[in-house]
Amino acid sequence: MSDLPFTLDQLRILKAIAVEGSFKRAADSLYVSQPAVSLQVQNLERQLDVPLFDRGGRRAQLTEAGHLLLSYGEKILSLCQETCRAIEDLQNLQGGTLIVGASQTTGTYLLPKMIGMFRQKYPDVAVQLHVHSTRRTAWSVANGQVDLAIIGGEIPGELAESLEIIPYAEDELVLILPVFHPFSKLDTIQKEDLYKLQFITLDSQSTIRKVIDQVLARCEIDTRRFKVEMELNSIEAIKNAVQSGLGAAFVSTSAIAKELQMGVLHCAPIEGVVVKRTLWLIFNPNRYRSKAAEAFSQEILPQFATPGWNHNVLKLSQKNLMLNTLDIVAPAITDDD
């Protein structure tokens, strides 16, 4: 193997098939014909002298060799994208791309405000917002597919050494009630009153639900005693259900600003209890950070952070990065939860 036995196009095709699950859907996603995709795979298998797909089933399944090539191929493609973005930076923010990640709540209610401010200042920069679970978002940051992210869940332990994890802001979780509920007339309610309410929650397997339960437990509120009326799959659905009088719920204050302003939901203080969770800023200090990401970090992030947060770590990491760029390749991405 004196010459490389694969091309970047072949790696892109391999990844597309793995993601889409079939040659036809991969061809459609790449805007090429299915025969062209099949031919590239055949050439790749002949050049490597190993089968990459198990063609026995209806869905295209990678063989062990296929999984191995895909793992390294994703790293290669990620570095290629990083290289292109570094070259784009020569235009001094007159172009380029900023890719920001977020978990569900931050991605729905916080990041759009931040991106809107950034776009007003730098209209020529293309901005992408990737909203996924905390775990998937953290892996995307580790692999260089996302510049930085703000998340509220628990970061996988195996990524602790790969990522810079900075406490960014405190997110308060509040109890919301229908405006016509008897408790809405009280200045405060007691902890014991919570167990008299009917609750609307996210699915028990939801990462956000688990985070909320953990935070409430630290405030000595036993969510196992809650009378759960129904489980829904989105914060918006929960807000609408509470507004309709179907129950109470705990949600982030960032998710209900509009409803409180309109007077369609009631926020009920609990005496002696303030329920907060930490939002984390994460980035990979060993990956190139574009000028767009640098501008976002220095000009936008401080405006939404808890006072006193240490934004100087961003500058230090960028300085250190210049000494060891590309020395470390992030772990292969997984698609857990």
C-alpha positions in Angstrom: 0.0 0.0 0.0 2.5 2.6 -1.2 -0.4 4.9 -2.2 -3.5 5.6 -0.2 -6.1 3.0 -1.1 -9.0 5.4 -0.6 -10.1 8.9 -1.5 -11.9 11.5 0.5 -15.0 11.0 -1.8 -15.0 7.3 -0.9 -14.8 8.1 2.8 -17.8 10.5 2.4 -19.7 7.8 0.6 -18.9 5.3 3.3 -20.1 7.6 6.0 -23.3 8.5 4.1 -24.2 4.8 3.7 -23.5 4.2 7.4 -25.7 7.1 8.4 -28.5 6.5 5.9 -28.6 2.7 6.1 -28.8 2.1 2.4 -26.9 2.8 -0.8 -30.0 4.5 -2.4 -30.6 6.9 0.5 -26.8 7.7 0.6 -26.8 8.4 -3.1 -29.8 10.8 -2.7 -28.1 12.6 0.2 -25.0 13.1 -1.8 -26.9 14.0 -5.0 -25.3 11.3 -7.1 -26.7 8.1 -8.7 -26.9 4.8 -6.8 -24.7 3.0 -9.4 -22.0 5.6 -8.8 -22.1 4.9 -5.1 -22.1 1.2 -5.6 -19.1 1.5 -8.0 -17.1 3.6 -5.5 -17.8 1.0 -2.7 -16.7 -1.9 -5.0 -13.5 0.0 -5.9 -12.8 0.7 -2.3 -13.3 -2.9 -1.2 -11.1 -4.1 -4.1 -8.3 -1.6 -3.2 -8.4 -2.6 0.5 -9.0 -6.2 -0.3 -11.7 -6.6 2.5 -15.5 -6.5 2.4 -16.9 -3.3 4.1 -20.6 -4.2 4.1 -22.6 -7.3 4.9 -25.0 -7.4 2.0 -27.2 -10.2 3.5 -29.8 -8.0 5.1 -32.2 -5.3 3.9 -30.1 -2.6 5.6 -26.5 -1.9 4.7 -24.5 -3.2 7.7 -20.8 -2.4 8.1 -18.4 -5.3 8.7 -15.7 -5.1 11.3 -13.4 -3.6 8.7 -16.1 -1.2 7.6 -16.5 0.1 11.2 -12.7 0.5 11.6 -12.4 2.5 8.3 -15.5 4.6 9.2 -13.9 5.4 12.6 -10.7 6.7 11.1 -12.5 8.2 8.1 -14.7 10.4 10.3 -11.5 11.8 11.9 -9.9 12.4 8.5 -13.0 14.2 7.2 -13.2 16.2 10.4 -9.6 17.4 10.0 -10.3 18.3 6.4 -13.2 20.5 7.4 -11.1 22.0 10.1 -8.4 22.8 7.6 -10.9 24.5 5.3 -12.3 26.6 8.1 -8.8 27.7 9.2 -8.1 28.9 5.6 -11.5 30.7 5.6 -10.3 32.6 8.6 -7.9 34.5 6.5 -10.9 36.6 5.4 -11.2 38.1 8.8 -14.8 37.2 9.6 -15.9 38.3 6.1 -17.1 34.7 5.7 -16.5 31.4 7.4 -18.7 29.2 9.7 -19.5 29.1 13.3 -20.9 25.8 14.6 -22.5 25.9 18.1 -23.9 22.9 20.0 -26.5 22.8 22.7 -28.7 20.4 24.7 -32.4 20.7 24.3 -33.4 23.5 26.7 -30.4 25.7 26.0 -30.7 25.1 22.3 -34.3 26.0 22.2 -34.4 29.1 24.5 -30.9 30.5 25.1 -28.7 29.9 22.0 -31.1 31.5 19.4 -30.8 34.8 21.3 -27.0 34.6 21.4 -26.8 33.7 17.7 -29.1 36.5 16.8 -26.8 39.0 18.5 -23.8 37.5 16.8 -25.4 37.6 13.4 -26.3 41.3 13.7 -22.6 42.0 14.3 -21.2 39.5 11.8 -23.8 38.9 9.1 -21.4 37.3 6.7 -20.6 34.4 9.0 -22.7 31.3 8.4 -23.9 30.0 11.8 -25.1 26.4 12.5 -26.8 25.4 15.7 -26.8 21.6 16.5 -29.3 20.7 19.2 -29.0 17.1 20.6 -28.7 15.3 23.9 -25.8 16.4 26.2 -23.9 13.2 25.5 -24.1 13.5 21.7 -23.3 17.2 21.8 -20.2 16.5 24.0 -18.9 13.9 21.6 -19.4 16.3 18.7 -17.3 18.9 20.5 -14.7 16.3 21.3 -14.5 15.3 17.6 -14.2 18.9 16.3 -17.6 18.8 14.6 -18.8 21.6 16.9 -16.8 24.6 17.9 -18.3 25.0 21.4 -21.5 24.1 23.2 -23.6 25.1 26.2 -25.2 22.1 27.9 -27.1 21.4 31.1 -26.8 17.7 31.5 -24.0 15.4 32.7 -21.0 15.1 30.5 -19.7 11.6 29.8 -16.9 10.7 32.1 -14.7 9.4 29.3 -14.6 12.9 27.8 -13.5 14.7 30.9 -9.8 14.8 29.8 -10.6 15.7 26.2 -12.8 18.7 26.9 -12.5 22.0 28.7 -15.6 22.2 30.9 -16.4 25.6 32.4 -19.2 26.6 34.7 -21.0 29.2 32.6 -24.3 30.2 34.1 -27.0 29.2 36.6 -30.3 28.1 35.3 -33.2 28.4 37.7 -35.9 25.7 37.6 -39.3 27.0 38.7 -42.7 25.6 39.4 -45.4 26.7 36.9 -49.1 26.5 37.4 -52.3 27.4 35.5 -53.1 31.0 36.3 -56.5 29.9 37.7 -55.1 27.3 40.1 -55.8 28.0 43.8 -52.1 28.0 44.6 -51.5 30.9 42.1 -53.2 33.3 44.6 -50.5 32.5 47.2 -47.3 34.5 47.6 -45.4 31.2 48.3 -46.2 27.5 48.7 -44.7 25.0 51.0 -42.7 21.9 50.0 -45.4 19.6 51.2 -47.9 21.4 48.9 -46.0 19.9 45.9 -47.2 16.4 46.8 -50.8 17.6 46.5 -50.3 18.7 42.8 -50.8 16.7 39.6 -47.6 17.0 37.6 -46.8 17.0 33.9 -43.3 15.8 33.2 -41.0 14.7 30.4 -40.5 11.0 29.7 -38.8 9.3 32.6 -35.9 8.3 30.3 -35.4 11.9 29.2 -32.0 13.4 30.1 -33.6 16.7 31.1 -36.1 14.9 33.3 -33.2 13.1 35.1 -31.4 16.4 35.6 -34.5 18.1 37.0 -35.1 15.1 39.4 -31.5 15.3 40.6 -31.6 19.0 41.2 -34.9 18.8 43.1 -33.5 15.9 45.2 -30.6 18.2 46.3 -33.3 20.6 47.5 -34.9 17.7 49.5 -37.8 17.4 47.2 -38.7 13.8 46.6 -40.0 13.6 43.0 -41.0 9.9 43.6 -43.9 11.2 45.6 -45.2 13.4 42.8 -48.5 12.5 41.3 -47.5 12.4 37.6 -50.6 13.0 35.5 -48.9 12.6 32.1 -45.5 12.4 30.5 -44.9 14.5 27.3 -41.9 14.7 25.0 -41.2 18.4 24.8 -41.0 21.5 27.0 -43.4 23.3 24.7 -46.0 20.5 25.1 -45.6 20.7 28.8 -46.1 24.5 28.9 -49.3 24.2 26.8 -50.6 21.4 29.0 -50.1 23.5 32.2 -51.6 26.5 30.5 -54.7 24.4 29.8 -55.1 23.4 33.4 -53.9 19.8 33.2 -51.3 20.0 35.9 -48.1 21.6 37.2 -44.5 21.3 36.1 -40.9 22.3 36.8 -39.3 24.1 33.8 -36.3 26.4 33.2 -37.0 30.1 33.7 -35.5 30.7 30.2 -38.4 28.6 28.7 -41.2 30.6 30.1 -40.2 34.3 29.7 -42.8 34.9 27.0 -45.6 33.2 28.8 -45.0 35.1 32.0 -44.9 38.4 30.1 -48.2 37.5 28.5 -49.7 36.4 31.8 -50.8 32.9 30.7 -48.7 30.9 33.2 -48.1 31.5 36.9 -44.7 31.0 38.5 -45.1 29.8 42.1 -42.3 30.4 44.5 -41.6 27.6 47.0 -40.8 29.0 50.5 -37.1 28.5 51.4 -36.3 26.8 48.1 -34.4 28.0 45.1 -33.9 25.3 42.5 -30.9 25.9 40.2 -28.7 23.8 38.0 -25.3 24.7 36.3 -25.0 25.3 32.6 -21.6 24.3 31.2 -19.6 25.7 28.4 -17.6 23.0 26.7 -14.9 23.1 24.0 -12.0 21.1 22.9 -8.7 22.9 23.7 -6.8 20.7 21.3 -8.8 21.6 18.2 -8.4 24.7 16.1 -10.8 27.5 17.1 -11.9 29.7 14.3 -12.0 33.5 14.4 -15.8 33.3 14.3 -15.8 31.0 17.4 -13.2 33.3 19.1 -15.4 36.4 18.4 -18.5 34.5 19.7 -16.6 33.5 22.8 -15.3 36.9 23.7 -18.2 39.2 22.6 -21.4 37.2 23.0 -20.8 34.6 25.8 -20.0 37.1 28.6 -23.3 38.9 28.1 -25.3 35.8 29.1 -23.0 34.3 31.7 -23.3 34.4 35.5 -21.3 37.4 36.8 -17.7 36.4 37.6 -17.4 33.5 35.2 -13.8 32.9 34.1 -13.8 33.8 30.4 -10.0 34.2 30.4 -9.6 30.4 30.2 -10.8 30.7 26.6 -7.9 33.1 25.7 -5.3 30.8 27.5 -6.6 27.7 25.7 -6.3 29.5 22.3 -2.7 30.5 23.1 -1.8 27.0 24.2 -3.5 25.5 21.1 -1.2 27.4 18.8 1.7 25.4 20.3 0.2 21.9 19.7 -2.4 22.2 16.9 -3.3 18.8 15.5 -1.2 16.9 18.0 -4.3 15.2 19.4 -7.1 13.7 17.5 -10.4 13.5 19.3 -12.1 10.1 19.9 -14.4 8.6 17.3 -17.9 9.9 17.5 -20.7 7.8 18.9 -24.4 8.2 18.4 -25.5 7.3 21.9 -28.9 8.6 23.1 
